[in-house]
C-alpha cells in the first residue's frame, strides 16, 4: 500500500465500488482538477435524478478531501506520467464518468 497518492476523477467516482481498500493509498488525496471535473457532472446531466446524484457525489468528494492545487509543477509532472504511460504502451484517457 502506498502511503500517499493522488486519486484521479475515475477513482473518486468509483470509491464506493472498491472491494479491497489495500489497493488505495493509505492517505488518498485529490487535486483541484478532480473537483473541477466532478463539478461538470451536475451541469451536463440528462435529468433531475442524474443531476442530483452527481451533485451528491461532488459534495461528498468536497467533504472527504481537501484538494491540492494543480499548479505548473503538477502540469509538468503530468506530462512525464503521460509520456511514461505511452512508452509502456498505455495511453492516458480523459473522460468524465457517467452515473449508472
Secondary structure, DSSP 8 states (H G I E B T S, - for coil): --SEEE--HHHHHTGGG-S-GGGS-TEEE-BHHHHHHHHHHHHH-SSHHHHHHHHHHHHHHHHH---B---HHHHHHHHHHHHHHHHTT-----------
